[in-house]
Amino acid sequence: MVVAESELEVKLPALLDSIHADMLSRNRDELITRVRPVTCMEDLISSLDQHCICIAPFCGDQNCEDQVKEASAK
């Protein structure tokens, strides 16, 4: 893209806004596809292997947390 120096003050902010909107839209869509609810350990591990963000139930027990950490560690 070539912009005359005399037009920079007007065109540059609009170009930056367009770039920002495109990046935001693309990354928001990517995030939405990577958030996954999981209810079992197999789904959790599989989703984590695919670099997803998992929404999982948690009972609050430290032993359960330790088991999840151990099973999902790479």
Z-matrix of the N, CA and C atoms (Angstrom, degrees):
N
C 1 1.451
C 2 1.519 1 108.26
N 3 1.289 2 115.51 1 132.11
C 4 1.457 3 121.59 2 178.89
C 5 1.521 4 107.48 3 -115.84
N 6 1.339 5 114.83 4 129.76
C 7 1.460 6 120.69 5 179.15
C 8 1.517 7 107.66 6 -128.64
N 9 1.300 8 115.53 7 131.21
C 10 1.462 9 119.69 8 177.92
C 11 1.522 10 109.46 9 -65.10
N 12 1.316 11 115.76 10 144.16
C 13 1.464 12 120.64 11 -178.75
C 14 1.527 13 111.31 12 -56.47
N 15 1.302 14 117.16 13 -35.13
C 16 1.466 15 120.77 14 -179.39
C 17 1.534 16 112.31 15 -68.41
N 18 1.329 17 117.81 16 -18.56
C 19 1.464 18 121.70 17 -178.96
C 20 1.527 19 113.25 18 -100.98
N 21 1.324 20 117.53 19 -3.74
C 22 1.462 21 120.91 20 -176.10
C 23 1.520 22 112.93 21 -56.74
N 24 1.310 23 116.51 22 -44.10
C 25 1.465 24 120.23 23 -175.90
C 26 1.527 25 111.99 24 -60.05
N 27 1.301 26 117.18 25 -32.19
C 28 1.461 27 121.50 26 -179.31
C 29 1.530 28 111.46 27 -89.85
N 30 1.321 29 117.40 28 -44.34
C 31 1.464 30 120.85 29 -172.13
C 32 1.526 31 114.05 30 -81.90
N 33 1.323 32 118.05 31 -31.67
C 34 1.459 33 119.82 32 -176.48
C 35 1.529 34 112.88 33 -63.29
N 36 1.344 35 120.25 34 -47.65
C 37 1.473 36 118.65 35 177.70
C 38 1.532 37 112.79 36 -59.19
N 39 1.318 38 117.47 37 -39.49
C 40 1.468 39 120.29 38 179.12
C 41 1.526 40 110.67 39 -66.29
N 42 1.325 41 116.97 40 -40.22
C 43 1.461 42 120.82 41 178.45
C 44 1.525 43 110.55 42 -64.16
N 45 1.322 44 116.97 43 -44.37
C 46 1.465 45 120.60 44 178.78
C 47 1.526 46 111.17 45 -63.42
N 48 1.320 47 117.39 46 -40.73
C 49 1.471 48 120.47 47 176.97
C 50 1.527 49 111.11 48 -61.84
N 51 1.317 50 116.85 49 -40.58
C 52 1.459 51 121.19 50 179.12
C 53 1.531 52 111.08 51 -65.63
N 54 1.327 53 116.81 52 -43.84
C 55 1.468 54 120.99 53 177.92
C 56 1.521 55 109.92 54 -61.41
N 57 1.325 56 116.68 55 -44.90
C 58 1.468 57 121.27 56 -179.71
C 59 1.528 58 111.10 57 -61.18
N 60 1.324 59 116.72 58 -46.14
C 61 1.469 60 120.78 59 -179.14
C 62 1.531 61 110.96 60 -62.59
N 63 1.328 62 116.84 61 -41.59
C 64 1.472 63 120.34 62 178.77
C 65 1.524 64 111.25 63 -64.24
N 66 1.329 65 116.97 64 -44.62
C 67 1.467 66 120.77 65 -179.91
C 68 1.521 67 110.64 66 -64.29
N 69 1.321 68 117.05 67 -43.35
C 70 1.459 69 121.35 68 -179.62
C 71 1.525 70 110.91 69 -62.27
N 72 1.310 71 116.58 70 -45.89
C 73 1.463 72 120.66 71 -179.57
C 74 1.526 73 111.24 72 -62.40
N 75 1.319 74 116.34 73 -46.74
C 76 1.466 75 120.64 74 -178.66
C 77 1.525 76 110.91 75 -62.96
N 78 1.321 77 117.29 76 -44.14
C 79 1.461 78 120.25 77 -178.38
C 80 1.522 79 112.61 78 -72.97
N 81 1.319 80 117.52 79 -33.59
C 82 1.464 81 120.17 80 176.00
C 83 1.528 82 110.20 81 -64.75
N 84 1.324 83 116.51 82 -43.33
C 85 1.468 84 120.51 83 177.33
C 86 1.526 85 110.83 84 -61.76
N 87 1.316 86 117.32 85 -41.90
C 88 1.467 87 121.66 86 178.68
C 89 1.527 88 110.42 87 -62.53
N 90 1.316 89 117.09 88 -43.22
C 91 1.464 90 120.89 89 179.08
C 92 1.525 91 110.84 90 -61.22
N 93 1.312 92 116.36 91 -45.91
C 94 1.467 93 120.56 92 -178.37
C 95 1.527 94 111.04 93 -59.57
N 96 1.321 95 117.63 94 -38.59
C 97 1.466 96 119.67 95 -179.36
C 98 1.520 97 112.10 96 -74.39
N 99 1.326 98 117.98 97 -16.55
C 100 1.466 99 120.74 98 -176.78
C 101 1.527 100 113.96 99 -100.93
N 102 1.311 101 118.91 100 -1.85
C 103 1.466 102 121.28 101 176.29
C 104 1.526 103 107.58 102 -92.76
N 105 1.326 104 115.85 103 121.60
C 106 1.467 105 119.93 104 -175.90
C 107 1.521 106 111.35 105 -132.69
N 108 1.324 107 116.68 106 131.08
C 109 1.467 108 119.40 107 171.11
C 110 1.528 109 109.10 108 -76.82
N 111 1.315 110 116.60 109 137.64
C 112 1.470 111 121.21 110 178.22
C 113 1.520 112 108.67 111 -131.57
N 114 1.342 113 115.86 112 149.61
C 115 1.466 114 120.03 113 -179.34
C 116 1.517 115 112.78 114 -128.11
N 117 1.340 116 116.86 115 -4.44
C 118 1.468 117 118.71 116 178.42
C 119 1.526 118 109.22 117 -139.47
N 120 1.308 119 115.87 118 161.49
C 121 1.458 120 121.68 119 -176.15
C 122 1.530 121 111.86 120 -61.41
N 123 1.332 122 117.22 121 -39.09
C 124 1.464 123 120.24 122 -179.17
C 125 1.530 124 111.26 123 -61.35
N 126 1.334 125 116.22 124 -43.81
C 127 1.467 126 120.22 125 178.50
C 128 1.528 127 110.83 126 -66.06
N 129 1.320 128 116.56 127 -37.47
C 130 1.462 129 120.79 128 178.85
C 131 1.524 130 110.28 129 -61.78
N 132 1.320 131 116.88 130 -51.09
C 133 1.461 132 121.24 131 -178.20
C 134 1.527 133 110.72 132 -62.77
N 135 1.321 134 116.65 133 -44.72
C 136 1.462 135 120.93 134 179.41
C 137 1.531 136 111.12 135 -60.84
N 138 1.315 137 116.95 136 -44.58
C 139 1.464 138 120.90 137 -179.51
C 140 1.520 139 111.48 138 -67.15
N 141 1.317 140 117.64 139 -40.83
C 142 1.463 141 120.52 140 177.45
C 143 1.528 142 110.72 141 -64.00
N 144 1.325 143 117.03 142 -38.67
C 145 1.469 144 120.70 143 177.25
C 146 1.523 145 111.60 144 -61.75
N 147 1.327 146 116.40 145 -26.62
C 148 1.468 147 121.64 146 178.59
C 149 1.533 148 111.39 147 -92.92
N 150 1.330 149 116.56 148 13.81
C 151 1.468 150 123.62 149 177.80
C 152 1.528 151 112.61 150 61.59
N 153 1.324 152 115.93 151 38.39
C 154 1.461 153 121.21 152 179.49
C 155 1.526 154 110.55 153 -95.92
N 156 1.312 155 114.53 154 161.24
C 157 1.458 156 122.42 155 172.49
C 158 1.522 157 105.98 156 -96.84
N 159 1.321 158 116.50 157 123.49
C 160 1.462 159 120.73 158 -173.96
C 161 1.522 160 111.72 159 -102.78
N 162 1.315 161 114.86 160 138.90
C 163 1.456 162 122.03 161 171.84
C 164 1.521 163 105.46 162 -108.26
N 165 1.330 164 115.15 163 111.02
C 166 1.463 165 120.05 164 -173.30
C 167 1.519 166 110.14 165 -131.08
N 168 1.324 167 116.59 166 147.13
C 169 1.463 168 119.48 167 174.74
C 170 1.527 169 109.75 168 -67.21
N 171 1.331 170 115.72 169 151.31
C 172 1.463 171 120.79 170 178.67
C 173 1.517 172 108.29 171 -140.81
N 174 1.321 173 115.33 172 124.58
C 175 1.461 174 120.20 173 -175.95
C 176 1.529 175 112.59 174 -80.91
N 177 1.325 176 117.25 175 -13.43
C 178 1.456 177 120.48 176 -179.97
C 179 1.519 178 113.83 177 92.21
N 180 1.311 179 118.01 178 -2.62
C 181 1.465 180 122.92 179 -178.76
C 182 1.530 181 109.70 180 -83.67
N 183 1.318 182 116.56 181 128.19
C 184 1.460 183 121.73 182 -179.54
C 185 1.527 184 111.66 183 -59.99
N 186 1.333 185 117.62 184 -35.82
C 187 1.466 186 120.54 185 178.79
C 188 1.529 187 111.45 186 -62.53
N 189 1.321 188 116.46 187 -40.39
C 190 1.468 189 120.02 188 177.57
C 191 1.532 190 110.28 189 -64.04
N 192 1.318 191 115.66 190 -43.75
C 193 1.463 192 119.37 191 178.97
C 194 1.527 193 110.62 192 -60.43
N 195 1.317 194 116.93 193 -43.21
C 196 1.465 195 120.93 194 179.16
C 197 1.526 196 111.37 195 -62.45
N 198 1.336 197 117.16 196 -39.59
C 199 1.465 198 120.73 197 178.68
C 200 1.528 199 111.04 198 -64.39
N 201 1.324 200 116.23 199 -41.16
C 202 1.466 201 120.21 200 178.99
C 203 1.526 202 109.78 201 -65.72
N 204 1.322 203 117.15 202 -44.35
C 205 1.465 204 120.35 203 178.65
C 206 1.522 205 111.19 204 -59.38
N 207 1.315 206 116.50 205 -44.25
C 208 1.463 207 120.74 206 -178.87
C 209 1.527 208 111.09 207 -66.59
N 210 1.321 209 116.50 208 -44.30
C 211 1.466 210 120.40 209 -177.34
C 212 1.528 211 112.28 210 -69.28
N 213 1.319 212 117.10 211 -29.27
C 214 1.462 213 119.88 212 -175.56
C 215 1.522 214 113.32 213 -98.13
N 216 1.320 215 118.38 214 -3.33
C 217 1.470 216 121.41 215 -179.18
C 218 1.522 217 110.55 216 -71.15
N 219 1.316 218 115.18 217 141.80
C 220 1.473 219 120.66 218 175.75
C 221 1.493 220 108.93 219 -125.81
